[in-house]
Structure formats: C-alpha cells, structure tokens
Amino acid sequence: MNATRLALLLALLIGSTASISMDARGAGGQDPDEADTARAGELVRNAIRARGGDAYLNIKEAVSKGEFTPFQKGASTLPMNFLDYVVYPDKERTEFGKGGSRTVQTNMGNTGWVYQAETKLIKDQTEQQIKDYQQGARYDLDTLLRRGWKEPRAKLVYLGRREPWKDTFSEAVRIEFSDGATATIHFDTRTKFPMAVEFKVLTDNGPKNEQVRYYQWIDYDGVKFPKVQDTYREGIQTSRVYYDSIIFNATIPPRVFEKPASPKEVK
C-alpha cells in the first residue's frame, strides 16, 4: 500500500478530480549510455535487496492499519484511521473511519464498488474511478519495484545525482513506459532504500508534479517497509500516511473483495 494510492482512494470517495498523467515524457529522447543503463538497473536491484530480496518479491498479500492525514494548504487536518487489504496484483480493499462515518472502497481488476455508511449505499465504481485507481496504482512504489520497471518496452534512464527536496540528495532513475508515462525513483546512496517517487497528475488546473517521500524503514518479518509516507504536490504537502502495523502474506478470504448484496451485509 502506498501513500499515492491511499490519497487517490480518498479523493475518489469524496469526488475529487485528479488523475494520473499519461503523457509526462521525460526530457530527452536519446539512447542512454550502456554504462548508465547498467547503473540504473543496479540501483533498482540494490533497493530490492535492501527491502528483503526474495522475501520482498514473494509478497502475495498484505494487511495494513494506520492513520491517514489530509493536508490543506500545507497544514495537517484531522487524521482518520484506515484498514487496507491487498492481494497482488490487482485486488485492494481500503476502509476509512468507523461506525456512521465508515467508507469502503474495493477494486478487483476492471471492477470496483464503494460503500458509505452515512448514506447506507453500495455503488459500482464508475469507469473513470476505476481508470483513476488503476493509474494511481501504477505509480505505487511496490508496483514500480516489483514489476513496473520490467514492463514490456519500459526503459530505465540513469539520472545520476539529484536533489529531490532542499538539501537532500539522491541517486535517481527514471522509468519510461511505452505509452509515454514516466516515474522517477530517488535512492539513498547509503542505505539503498527508495527516498521518493515523482510523477505527474492531471488536475482541474492542469498537470501538477506529485512526489511521495518515504521515511522510517522498519523490518516486518524480513521485509523492510516505510512507516511514514508523505505526499507533496508542487512542493506543498497534501497528505501523510502513518502505518501502525503491516502483515505480509496473511490469508485474506476472497469474500473481503466481493460486493455485498445489500448494505447490511457489509462487514
């Protein structure tokens, strides 16, 4: 689970209109130097090893709990609890709040549904909601590291030393996808962990730069996971995700993702 996906889920539930840009081609179109290409691949593989190697790559399911805090004009608002279930590659259920304020969003492949306790309604997601979710999931850090960089015709571009935010330096690579979309990953040169992911989102006010930063890497049964994930848009913080717990390869029953026949059956 990634801060980008969590923020997008909440945005979809409250009706915000922001989708991931698919036309953010990085600068330059020349073939990269072979040594640079090799270094780019090395950075990604080093990060995978730092996160647990095969133990990380073999994650099939994850259950996480924590707090999601939206920010407005760079200032934090009231946090809300979340519970998230993921079965890779394309099933996710996220619950926000409790009782009468509880909301549930579930995605499975090209389908999805939403439940809101306040209205006591279950609705199928619209085609646009599903598309936005899928595009947001594409830039999830785990998606990028586990399979995104190896997509057919995807290209790794070595960017070298970068400054993802003020007075903080990284070694970075850009993933260029075959459809023109791009994502940049910044790596810590000492720990090898990812520091941030950058991409573009399309908003009502045009394309905006999105950045997710990762802090406090904790070991969970041999897999390293960032306890804190902060999202920024155009340099201004928009959300924070704080994880209280995460369990990998827990057995998640299929019924968790199935659309209930009525609101009374929502568990």
N, C-alpha and C positions, 0 to 999 in steps of 0.2 A: 504494500500500500504506500502511496506517495502523496505528498502534500498537494501536488498538482491535481491528482485525481480527486482527493478529498474536497478541495476547494471547488472543483468543477461540479462534483456531485451536489454540493450545497447550492451552487449557483443555479443548477438545473431545477432544484427543488423550489427555489424562490423566484424562478423565472428570469434570472439574469441572462443577458445575451452576450456571451463571449465564446468564441470557438477558436480552435487551433488553426493557425495559418498553414496552408499547404503550399504556399508559393514563396517561402522565405529562403531563397537560394543564397548561399554564402558567396562572398566576394571572390572573384577569380574563377576561371574555368580551365586552367592549365593542368596538365597531368602532374601530380606531385612527384617529387624525387623518391626513388625506391627506398632510400635510407629513411626518409621521413615517414613513408608509409609503414615501414617496419617498426619504427619507433611508436607510431600511433597505435598499432596493434599490440605492442608490448605494454603500453600504458593501460589499455583495456584489460589485458590478461593479468597484469600485476594487480589491478583493482579486484578482479575476480578472485585471485589467490588470497589477497588480503581479507576479503569478505568470507572466506571459508572454502574456496576451491570447489571441489565436487559436492561438498555438503551444501553449499550455496546454490550451485547449478541444479541440484536434485530436489530442490523445494517444489512440492506439488500443491500444497495448501498452506494457508496462513490465517490465523485468527488474531486480531489485534484490538486493544482497547486504549482509550486515551482521551485527550481533550483537544478540540479544535477551536481556535480563537480567531474570529474575523477581525481585521483591522479596517478602520475608516480614516482616511487622510493621514495614514501613518500611525494612528493611535489605536491601541487594543480596545476591543469591546468585550462583552461578556462571553466567556468560554462556554462551550457545550460539549457534553460527553458524546463519544461515538463508539460504536462496536462495528468492526469490519470483518467480513469473511471473504476470502479469495481462494478460488480453485483455478489454477493456471491451466490453459492460457486465457480464458475469456469468460469466467464467471466471477461476479462480485456482488455482494450484498452489504450495504452500509446503512447503519441505523444512527440517527441523531436524536438526542433527548430521550425523555421518558414520559410515561403517562399520556396526558392530553396533548402534550407538545411533541410527541414522538413522530418521526418520519422515517420511512424505509424506502430505499431505492435499490432495485436489483437489476442487474444486467447479465444476460446469457447470450453470447454470440450476437446475433442480429435482432434480439428481442429484449424487452425490459418492461418493468412495471414499477409504480410508485404508490406508496400508501401514506396517507397523512391522517393522524389520529384526530386532529382538530376538525376535519371535515368528514371523517369516517368514510373515506372513499378510497377505492383502489382503481388506478387508471393505468392503461398501457402507455408506455412512453411514446412520444411522437417520433417520427422518422428523424427529425432534426436533433432531438435529445439523444437518441441512440448514436447518431453520427458524431455529435459533440463528445459524448462519452468515449467512443472508440478512438477519436483523435487525441483526446486528453490522455487516455491510457497508453497511447503510442509513446509519449514522452515521459512516462513513468521511468524512474532511474532503473528499476529492476528489469523492466521490459527492454530498455536500451542495452543493458549489460548482458542479459541472458540470451537475447535473440535479435534485438533491433539492429545491432552493428553487423550482423551476419545475414541480413535480409538479401534476397537476390538483387544484384546490381547496386547494392549500397556501397558507398565508398568512404573510407576513413581518410581524413586530411589532418596532418600534423600541424598544429598552430604554434607550438613552442611555448615560451614563457608569456603568461598573460596576468592581468590584474583584474580578477572578477569583481572585486569591490575594493574600496580605498585601502591602500597599504597592505593588501593581502594578495599574494602571488601564487600562481599555479603553473602547471604544465598542461596544455589543453589539446583536445582533438575535436574535430567536427565530423559528425556523421551526415553524409549527403545521401538522401534517399532517391530512388529512381524517379519519383513523382515531383521532385524539386524541393521537398521539405528538408529541413536541416535541424540538427540539435548539436549543441556544443557541450562537452563534458570537461570540467576542470578537475584536475587531480592534485592531491597533496604530494609534493615531491618526497617528503619524508615518510609518511605513513602509507602512501599509495592509495588511500581511500579517496573516493569522489568528494569534492568540495562543493560543487554546484553543477546544475544543468541549466542551459539557456536555450530558449526557442522563442517563437513569436505567437501571439494570439491576435485574432481579429475581434475588435470591439466596435461599438456604435461610433466611436471616434477614430476608427481606422486601426491599422496594425500597431501593436504595442509589444515591447520587449518584456518577456517573463523570465524570471530567474528563481530557482529553488536552491536554497543553501542547506547543507547537511552538517549537523553537529552531534557530538557525544556518541561516538560509535560504541555500542555495547555488545557483548558476546551473549548470544542466546543459543545454547546447545551447539556451539561450534560455528555459528553463523553471526557475522557482525552486521548490526543494523543501527541506523542513526536514530537516536531517541528524540531529537528535535529537528524539525524541518520547517524552515521559514521561506515564504514565497514573497517575491517583490515584483512589482510592475513599474517599469520606468524608474527604478531605483527607490520606490516607495513601498514599504511593507504592506501587504494585503492580508496575510494570514500567518498563523503558527500552528503546527501540529506537534503535540507532545504525547509520546507513547508511554503509557503506564506498563503495558505488557504486550508481548507478542509470542505466539506459539506456532512453530513451523510443523508442517506435516501432521497436524491434528486431523482426525477423521471428521469431515463435515458432511452430514447427511444430505442427499440430493434435495430433500423437501425444503431445505433452507432457501433454495433459489426458486422453488415452484410458486407460481402465482396462486394465492388462496382464492377459493370460490366466493368468499364474502369477507368483509372487514372483520367479522367476529372470529375468523379462522387465522388471522394474522398472529403469529407467535412472537 
